[in-house]
Amino acid sequence: MLMRGFIIAIAAALVLSACAGAPVERAEARASDAPLALAIAGDWRTTEDRARDQYRHPAEALAFWGLEPEMTVVEIAPGGGWWTHILAPYARMTSGRYVSASGDLGAPNVSEGARAGRAEFISRFSDAGIYGRVEVVDFSMRAGLALPAESADFILVARAFHNWARTEGATDQFMSEFARVLRPGGVLAVEQHRALPGTNVTESAPTGYVPEAYVIDAASRAGLVLAARSEINANPQDTRDHPFGVWTLPPIARTSPQGAPPDPSFDRSRYDAIGESDRMTLRFVKPE
């Protein structure tokens, strides 16, 4: 398969926030990081996806979260597959297992759009030489997380809590499902647009942001322990007061409300200068 080349070493030094209950750590590159470097360098990743590495720091984030060879990795609601293009090849190269959890094709009112979206995702990641065997399971309030108890080592939730916060009970139900599916010692990795401390989540979630405490408290109720926080995805320039929520910022870069035609007169310079959002990066562990 095509590669842009071997990356000799991964910069995995992390700048962590010194917060109560979350120890400060420094993650060092290991010999086993070589497959991760290859996955990040793979030619299957688009130019657009690579351009976002400066904001999402995939090598540093995955080292911080504790991704390791031979893990069963579950990605929740992968959307366009930014993380999938890294995680699935990594699982293939390290004798691991990759599972995407999104949608509910068993629901009685499942839409044709949902079926088409599932089929498109499977097709996009169908090259076993690159991605290995990509499994897809249902994930919804009706279905839960359709995996057996204690069957996963690593669950990644990226930019989803603002959606769940707008449906009563969703976050608690999903956190309980993650705790059920994780093996003892397993990791719940979280990347999420971050509201200011003390923000009312009912007000912030529609703009795409939630406070860290909202996520941490929900994880705690499910029996998961906050192991560490990282500031690698912090962006102090993000003022969070954008006219179209977090989607005003790159990469969505809206110029008008959702569903409306783009506004060519909208001045994007301020928002493009900010870059991608300020994000929390959290690692939770299921107690052994």
C-alpha positions, 0 to 999 in steps of 0.5 A: 500500500502507498505510504508517505513515508516512515515517521521515525519518532512521534512527538508525544510530550503532553502539556497537562493541566494540573487539576484536582483528581486528574494527575499530571502525566507525560506520555513518551513515545514507545517502540510500539508507536511505529504502527501509529506513525504509519497509520497517521502517515498513510496515503489514504488520509486526505489532504483536508484530514491531514491539515487538521492534525495541527488542531487535533494532535492525533499522535499525542492524543492517542498516546495520552489516551493509552492506545496500544496494540491488540486492543479492541477499539470502539469508535462512537459515532465516527461521522466522516471518519477522521479518526477511523482513517487512523484507528482502523489501520492501526488495529489492522497493523497491531492485531487489534479489532476496530468497531464503529458504533453508530445508528440503529438499523434495528429501530422500527422507524429507521430511515432510508437515510440511516441505511444509506449512511451505514452502507456508505461508511462500510463502503468507504472503509471496505479496503481490508488491505488498509483498514482490516475488518471494520465492524459496525454495530448499532448505537442508540438509546433504544439499542444501547451499545450493541456489544457484549459486556467487557468486550472492549479495551478502548472507547473513543467519543469525539465531539458527541456530548453536545448532541446527547446533552439535548436529549434527557437521559442520553448521556447517563445511559450511554456512559453506563453502556460504556462502563458495561462494555469496557473491560476492567482497566479499559479506557474511555477517551473523550475529545469534546468542544469545551464550555467555560466552567460553570456554564449551563449545559442546557444553554451551551449544548446547542452551540456545540460546547459542554463544560468539563464537569458535565462529562466528568460527573456523568462518567463518575455516575457510571462508575468510571474514574477520571485518570487524567486531563490534557490541554493538548487540544486547548485553544485560548483564542476560542471565545465560544460566542460565535454566531453559528455556534462552534460550527462557525469555526473551521472545519465546518466554517458556516457563514449562515444558520444551518439549512440556509444558503451560504452568505458570501458577505459574511466576514470569516477572517476572525473565525478562521484566525481562531482555528478549531475549537477549544477542546477538553481531552480526558481519559477515564478508566474502568476500575479493575 
